[in-house]
Amino acid sequence: MTLETIDPSLTVTELLAACPQAIPVFLSHRMACVGCSMAAFESLGEAARIYGILPGDFINELNTACGQTSAKRIE
């Protein structure tokens, strides 16, 4: 799987399968998503909200880590 852009509706598992370089972003926010059994069902936007992170900021961090230049911005 390759990503053209990281979308907040992607599941955590989809992102990590396509871009393992994103793992440090999750860890820097002390998110337990890496290895969590719910990662296959939880979107990136949902995970950000659960951890009190602005989804748009989180997506931008993931885009940077994965070398993407554009993101869908949500608030």
ROSE-4610 file (N, C-alpha, C; in Angstrom, 1 decimal, always signed):
// ROSE-4610
residu = [M/M/M/T/T/T/L/L/L/E/E/E/T/T/T/I/I/I/D/D/D/P/P/P/S/S/S/L/L/L/T/T/T/V/V/V/T/T/T/E/E/E/L/L/L/L/L/L/A/A/A/A/A/A/C/C/C/P/P/P/Q/Q/Q/A/A/A/I/I/I/P/P/P/V/V/V/F/F/F/L/L/L/S/S/S/H/H/H/R/R/R/M/M/M/A/A/A/C/C/C/V/V/V/G/G/G/C/C/C/S/S/S/M/M/M/A/A/A/A/A/A/F/F/F/E/E/E/S/S/S/L/L/L/G/G/G/E/E/E/A/A/A/A/A/A/R/R/R/I/I/I/Y/Y/Y/G/G/G/I/I/I/L/L/L/P/P/P/G/G/G/D/D/D/F/F/F/I/I/I/N/N/N/E/E/E/L/L/L/N/N/N/T/T/T/A/A/A/C/C/C/G/G/G/Q/Q/Q/T/T/T/S/S/S/A/A/A/K/K/K/R/R/R/I/I/I/E/E/E]
num = [1/1/1/2/2/2/3/3/3/4/4/4/5/5/5/6/6/6/7/7/7/8/8/8/9/9/9/10/10/10/11/11/11/12/12/12/13/13/13/14/14/14/15/15/15/16/16/16/17/17/17/18/18/18/19/19/19/20/20/20/21/21/21/22/22/22/23/23/23/24/24/24/25/25/25/26/26/26/27/27/27/28/28/28/29/29/29/30/30/30/31/31/31/32/32/32/33/33/33/34/34/34/35/35/35/36/36/36/37/37/37/38/38/38/39/39/39/40/40/40/41/41/41/42/42/42/43/43/43/44/44/44/45/45/45/46/46/46/47/47/47/48/48/48/49/49/49/50/50/50/51/51/51/52/52/52/53/53/53/54/54/54/55/55/55/56/56/56/57/57/57/58/58/58/59/59/59/60/60/60/61/61/61/62/62/62/63/63/63/64/64/64/65/65/65/66/66/66/67/67/67/68/68/68/69/69/69/70/70/70/71/71/71/72/72/72/73/73/73/74/74/74/75/75/75]
x = [+0.8/+0.0/+0.9/+0.6/+1.3/+0.3/+0.7/-0.1/+0.2/-0.8/-0.6/-0.7/-1.6/-1.8/-2.3/-2.1/-2.6/-3.9/-4.9/-6.2/-6.7/-7.4/-7.8/-8.7/-9.3/-10.2/-9.4/-8.1/-7.3/-7.3/-7.2/-7.0/-5.6/-5.3/-3.9/-3.2/-3.8/-3.1/-2.8/-3.7/-3.4/-2.2/-2.2/-1.0/+0.3/+0.3/+1.5/+2.0/+1.1/+1.5/+2.2/+1.7/+2.2/+3.4/+3.5/+4.5/+5.0/+5.8/+6.3/+7.1/+7.6/+8.3/+7.4/+6.1/+5.1/+5.1/+5.7/+5.7/+6.2/+7.4/+7.9/+6.9/+6.0/+5.1/+4.1/+3.6/+2.7/+3.4/+4.6/+5.3/+5.6/+5.9/+6.2/+5.0/+3.8/+2.5/+2.1/+2.9/+2.6/+1.3/+1.1/-0.1/+0.2/-0.7/-0.5/-1.0/-1.2/-1.8/-0.9/+0.4/+1.3/+1.2/+0.7/+0.5/-0.9/-1.7/-3.0/-4.0/-4.8/-5.7/-6.8/-7.0/-8.1/-7.6/-6.2/-5.6/-6.3/-6.7/-7.3/-8.7/-9.3/-10.7/-10.7/-9.7/-9.7/-9.0/-9.7/-9.1/-8.1/-7.3/-6.3/-6.9/-8.0/-8.7/-9.3/-9.9/-10.4/-9.3/-8.2/-7.0/-6.5/-6.4/-6.0/-6.9/-8.2/-9.2/-9.1/-9.0/-8.9/-7.8/-6.7/-5.5/-5.4/-6.4/-6.5/-5.5/-5.3/-4.5/-5.3/-5.1/-5.8/-5.6/-6.6/-6.4/-5.6/-5.9/-5.1/-3.6/-3.3/-1.9/-1.2/-2.0/-1.5/-1.2/-2.2/-2.1/-0.9/-0.7/+0.5/+1.8/+1.9/+3.1/+3.3/+2.2/+2.3/+2.8/+2.2/+2.7/+4.2/+4.6/+6.1/+6.9/+6.5/+7.2/+7.3/+6.2/+6.1/+6.5/+7.0/+7.4/+6.4/+5.2/+4.1/+4.1/+3.6/+3.6/+2.2/+1.1/-0.2/-1.0/-1.9/-2.8/-4.2/-5.2/-6.5/-6.5/-6.8/-6.8/-8.1/-8.2/-9.5/-9.2/-10.2/-10.0/-10.9]
y = [-1.2/+0.0/+1.2/+2.2/+3.4/+4.5/+5.6/+6.7/+8.0/+8.5/+9.8/+10.9/+10.8/+11.7/+11.0/+11.5/+10.8/+11.5/+10.7/+11.1/+10.7/+11.6/+11.3/+10.1/+9.6/+8.5/+7.2/+7.2/+6.0/+5.4/+4.1/+3.5/+3.5/+3.4/+3.4/+2.3/+1.1/+0.0/+0.2/+0.8/+1.1/+2.1/+3.1/+4.0/+3.3/+2.6/+2.0/+0.9/+0.3/-0.7/+0.0/+1.1/+1.9/+2.8/+3.2/+4.1/+3.8/+2.9/+2.6/+3.7/+4.7/+5.8/+6.7/+6.5/+7.2/+6.8/+5.7/+5.1/+6.2/+6.8/+7.8/+9.0/+9.3/+10.4/+9.9/+8.7/+8.1/+8.1/+7.6/+7.5/+8.8/+9.8/+11.1/+11.8/+11.3/+11.8/+10.8/+9.8/+8.8/+8.1/+7.8/+7.1/+5.6/+4.8/+3.4/+2.7/+3.4/+2.9/+1.8/+2.0/+1.0/-0.3/-1.3/-2.6/-2.8/-1.8/-1.9/-2.7/-3.5/-4.4/-3.5/-2.3/-1.5/-0.7/-0.7/+0.1/-0.3/-1.5/-1.8/-1.2/-0.7/-0.2/+1.3/+1.9/+3.3/+4.2/+5.2/+6.1/+7.0/+7.6/+8.6/+9.8/+10.2/+11.3/+11.0/+9.8/+9.3/+9.2/+8.6/+8.4/+9.7/+10.7/+12.0/+12.6/+12.5/+13.1/+12.4/+11.1/+10.3/+10.8/+11.1/+11.6/+13.1/+13.8/+15.2/+16.0/+15.5/+16.1/+16.7/+17.9/+18.4/+17.5/+17.0/+16.0/+16.6/+17.9/+18.5/+18.6/+18.9/+19.0/+17.6/+16.6/+15.2/+14.7/+15.0/+14.6/+15.2/+16.5/+17.2/+16.6/+16.2/+15.6/+14.2/+13.5/+12.2/+12.4/+13.4/+13.7/+14.0/+14.8/+15.1/+13.8/+13.0/+11.8/+10.8/+10.8/+9.9/+10.5/+11.8/+12.4/+12.9/+13.1/+13.6/+15.1/+15.7/+17.2/+17.8/+17.0/+17.5/+16.7/+17.4/+16.7/+17.3/+16.5/+17.0/+17.7/+18.9/+19.7/+19.6/+19.1/+19.1/+19.7/+20.2/+20.8/+20.1]
z = [+0.0/+0.0/+0.0/-0.9/-0.9/-0.6/+0.0/+0.3/-0.6/-1.1/-1.8/-0.8/+0.1/+1.2/+2.4/+3.6/+4.8/+5.1/+5.2/+5.4/+6.9/+7.6/+8.9/+9.0/+7.9/+8.0/+7.9/+7.5/+7.5/+8.9/+9.0/+10.3/+10.7/+11.9/+12.4/+11.8/+11.7/+11.1/+9.6/+8.8/+7.4/+7.3/+8.1/+8.1/+8.4/+9.5/+10.0/+9.0/+8.3/+7.3/+6.1/+5.7/+4.6/+5.0/+6.2/+6.6/+8.1/+8.3/+9.6/+10.2/+9.4/+9.9/+10.8/+10.8/+11.6/+13.0/+13.3/+14.7/+15.7/+15.5/+16.4/+16.7/+15.8/+16.0/+17.1/+17.0/+18.0/+19.3/+19.4/+20.6/+21.3/+20.4/+21.0/+21.7/+21.3/+22.0/+23.1/+23.3/+24.3/+24.0/+22.7/+22.2/+22.2/+22.7/+22.8/+21.5/+20.5/+19.2/+18.6/+18.7/+18.0/+18.8/+18.1/+18.7/+19.4/+19.4/+20.1/+19.2/+19.8/+19.1/+18.4/+18.9/+18.3/+17.1/+16.9/+15.8/+14.4/+14.2/+13.0/+12.8/+13.8/+13.8/+14.0/+14.5/+14.9/+13.8/+13.4/+12.4/+13.1/+12.3/+12.8/+13.5/+12.9/+13.5/+14.9/+15.0/+16.3/+17.3/+16.9/+17.8/+18.3/+17.4/+17.9/+18.9/+18.6/+19.6/+20.9/+20.9/+22.2/+23.0/+22.4/+23.1/+23.3/+22.9/+23.1/+22.2/+21.0/+20.0/+18.9/+18.4/+17.3/+16.1/+15.5/+14.4/+13.2/+12.9/+11.8/+12.1/+13.3/+13.7/+13.6/+14.1/+14.1/+12.7/+11.8/+10.4/+9.8/+10.1/+9.5/+10.0/+11.3/+11.8/+11.1/+10.9/+10.2/+8.7/+8.1/+6.7/+6.6/+7.6/+7.6/+7.8/+8.8/+9.1/+7.9/+7.1/+6.0/+4.7/+4.7/+3.5/+2.6/+3.1/+2.3/+2.3/+1.2/+1.2/+1.3/+1.3/+1.4/+2.4/+3.0/+3.9/+3.9/+4.2/+4.4/+5.8/+5.8/+7.1/+7.7/+8.9/+9.7/+11.0/+11.6/+13.0/+14.0]
